[in-house]
Amino acid sequence: MVAVALCVEDGRLRAGVSRVARRRGEPLVDALARAIDVAALGHVEQLETRVLRDGTLATAYLGLAREPLGADAGSDDERELVDAARLRLRAKLSYTNVGFALAPDTFTISELRDVYVAALGYDVSSTNLQRVLLRRGVLQRIDGQRAPGRAGGRPAALFQFASRRLAITDEFAALRPPGSRASG
């Protein structure tokens, strides 16, 4: 079993990998818990099952966390699984509320934008991100404000995800990098 945990750290999407052999008769949940701190994951799902280069059959799981978990990918198999996990996350960000698993409990739109930029690998507009996520009912404004930074400006409004459980918010949505066009 291979656990791939993704988190956003210092403005970058970081991946940690943990491996564990499943014991005979052991439930998958127990084996996964030996591989990674499941309690630290905001979301976990099966990523894929594949035959690794050494001939072993491995089931890979994608976990999303707010802090780094696991070691850097070492083998070619692990790097490929990390790439698959990143692609899955990028796709899910466009049609679900899965950003909740990477974001702090409360945040400004600018802080959430930084999470999305790191996870997606390209720039997104704070204004458009806020508009889309509010329209889908993914975010809710909460009381309080974040004080302006060193550059000054107005205090920023605080938000939180309306739900910390995975939900499909727009089954036909796609967040695309700037300059890409939908094929028709």
Secondary structure by P-SEA (a helix, b strand, c coil): cbbbbbbbccccbbbbbbbbbbcccccaaaaaaaacccccccbbbbcccccccccbbbbbbbbbcccccccccccaaaaaaaaaaaaaaaaaaaccccccccccccccaaaaaaaaaaaacbbbbaaaaaaaaaaaccccccccccccccccccbbbbbbbccccccccccccccccccccccc
